[in-house]
Amino acid sequence: MPRADDATAVKSTVPRSRVRRMRRVLKTSELIARDIILDISEGGLKAGDSLPAEASMLMHYEVGRASLREALRVLEVQGLVRIRAGARGGPVVGAATAENLARMLTLYFGVAGATYEHLAEVMLFLYPKVAAVAASRELTEGEVRTLNELVDKACGSPNPALLRADTLGDFHKLLTRFSANPVWMMLADAVGLVFVDHIIANTDSRGFHAESVADHKQIAAAVLAGNAGLARRWMLEHTQRMIHFFRGQTPAIFSQLIEWR
């Protein structure tokens, strides 16, 4: 009978599909972290749902307390689990958000030697593709209404600086949601969030607001018309103008390594 703390041990009750995924030798805590995520997914748990108490998890995963707590810490660092304090505390399901992914990506980008210029180059590939994919879909009435309302909201004047940044950023997030592809959505939103949080948020962007609103109107019109080629073109030109503007505002930052934040 395999030991509970053996990282290569596979319980006979584990589904065959999961056995195949466990062939690479990992630390016990990493195996348990992966099993917790699989159980969350297979159990249909949502953000905010409570996970079993520690005693129950120790029995279910057949590991020691130290390995279980290390597994929960691994997931907590990535925002996929929260540890709630208090008498009724314990592990709670987190969320697979672009914010959490962006934070982890900045750590890897920085270690890999990536700069904000590299990030800008990726945006020039990602954003036009996102717009083209959005235009290729037949949008629902609700999606059309949301897109029009968002464009109109950004046109309002005079919006406070924070509202301007939020509404303009929401336009890009909405297009990624139109792709109906969670991989596209997470990647594009995460890359965009790094640019927003590290560059746009620390820059006076009032000089680009009117131009950005006009660009968004043009892109939205192409998306609503179902013209993928035009949506791609307008988004590429908009992204180029956006990068050019912020490079002019803070030229030094583009050559710097991406910071982990």
N, C-alpha and C positions, 0 to 999 in steps of 0.2 A: 504493500500500500504506500503510495507516495507521501512524503512528508508535506505538511501544510506550508512550510516555509521554503519549499523547493521551487525556484522560479520556473523550472521546466515542467513542473507537475501539471497534469491535465485531468480534471475530474471527469469521471465516467458520465456524469449527468450533464456535462456541457454539450450543447448542440454541435453536430459535426461541422457546421459552417464556422462556428467559433473556434473549433480545434484547429482548422486550417489556418486561421488568422493568427494563431499563437505559436507558430513554428519558430519565429525569430526569438532567440533567447533574450529575455528582458529581466530587469530587476523585479522582484516580487511586487514592490509598490507600483511599478509601471504596469504590470499585468492587471493588478487590482484596479488601478485607475481606468484602464481600458475597459475592464468588465463593468465598472460602475457606469461609464458612459453608454455602453451597449445596453445595460439594464434600463437606463433612463430612456434611451431611444425606443427599445422594444416595449417598454412599459407605457409609452405614451405620456411620460411625465413632462410638465411644462415648467417654465421659469417660475420660481416661488413655491413649487411643490416641495414638501418635506421628504427627505430620504429616511430610511429606517434608522432607528437608534443604533448607537455604536455596538451594543451587545448583539443585536440582530445581524448587523453587518459582519461582525467577527465570525458568527456561526455560518452565515451564508457563504462568505468567501473563504472560510477555513484558513485564516491567517492570524498572525499575532497583531496585537494592538499597535505596535510601532510601525509595522508595514501598512496597516490600514490608515493610520493618521498621516503617514508620509504620502500615501496615494491621494488622500483628500487635500493635502497641502499642494500637491502638484496641480490638481484640478482647480484649486482656489486661486492660485497664481494666475491661471489662464482665464479666470472669470466664469468657469463652467460649474463651479460649486461655491456656495457661500456658507460660512459657518456662523450660524445665528447664536448670539450670546443669550444668557438668561436661563431661568429655570426650565423654560420650554424650548431652549435652544437646541442646536444640532445642525447637521448638514442639510442644506437646502439647494435645490437645483438652481443654477445660475442661468446665463443666457449666452448663446453663440452669437455675439454681436460683432459688428464691424469695428466698434470701439475697442473691444478686447483683442481682436485680431490685429488691429493697427498698432496697439501697444507692443504686442509680441513681435510684429514685423520690424518695428523700429530697432529693437534689440538686435535682431539678426542682420538687418541692413547695415547698422553701424559696425558690427563685428566684421562683416564682409567688405567693408571699405566703401560702401555706397554713399554718394553725396546727394544733396537735394537736386542737383542737375540731373543725376541719373533718375531720380524720382520723376522729374519733369518730362524726361524722355519717355518714360513708361506711360505717363498720362496722355501723351500724344498718340500712343497706340491704343490705349484702353478706351478713352472717352469717345472717340469717333465710332469705334466698334459698338459700344453700348448704345449710342444714338441710332445707329443703323439697325441693330437688333430690335430696339423699341419700335422703330418705324415699320419693321417687317411684321409686327404682331397686329391683330385686329383688337383694338382696345375696347373695353367695356364702356358703357355710358358713364359709370362711376369714375373710371380712370380718365376719361376725356374731361369730365367735369373737374376733377382734382387738378389736372394739368392746367386747364384754363384758369382756375381759381388761384393757383400758385403763381402763374405768370402775372396775373392782375395784381396780386398782393405785393409782389416785388416792385411793381410800377408805382405803388402808392408813394406819396411824398408829403412831407419829408420824413422818411423812416429813420428811427435811431440807428446808429451804426451796427449794433448787435442784431437788430431785426433785419437789416439789409443783408448782413452776412448769413444769417440763418435761412432767410427765404431764398437767397441765391444758391446756397448750398443744398437746400431741400430739393431744388429743381434737378440737380444731378442725381441725388438719391432716388428721386421718383423715376427717372429714366432707367436706373438699374433695376428697380422693382418691376418695371414693364417687361424686362427681359424674361421674367418668369424662370430664371435660372439662379439658384442660390449660390453657385460658385462664382458666376459673374458678379452677382450682387455683393457678396462679401469682399471679393478681391477689389473691385472698382471702388466700393465705398471706403474700404480700409486705406487704399492708396490716396484717395481724395481727402480723407480725414487727416492723414499725416500732413498733407500740403496745407490744409485749412488751419490746423492747430499749430503748426510750426512756423508758417509763413504768413498766411492771410490774417490770422488772429492778432499778430503783432505788427500789422502794417495799416496805415491809413488808406483804406480802399475806396474812399469817396470818389476819387477821380476816375474810377473804373466802373462805378455803379451803373450809370446811364448806358454806357456801352454794353455792359454785361446784360442788362435788361433787354436791350434791343436784340442782342445775339440770341438770348433765350426765346424771345418771341419768334424769331426766324427758325430756330431749331424746332420749337414746338409746332409750328405750322407744317414743317416737313414731316414730323412724326405723325401728326394728325392726318396728313394727306397720304400716309403710307409710303412716302418716297424715301427709301433707305439710302440711296446714293446721295441725295441732297442733304439728308440729316447727317450723314457722315461728313460731308464737305463742310457744312456750317459748323458742326461741332469741332472739327479739326481747326478751322480758322478761329473760332472762339477760344479754344484752348491755347492756341499759339499767341493770341492777343493777351490772354490772361497771364500766361507765363512771362511774356515780354513786359507787361506792366509791373508785375511784382519783382521781376529781376531788376527793373529800373529803380524801384523803391528801395530794395535791400539787396544790392548786387553781391555783397560779400557772403551772404548766407548760402548761396547756391553752390559754392565750392567747398562748403563745410560738410563734414560727415554727419549723417542723419543721427540725431540724438535719440536715446531711449527715454521716453517720457510716459 
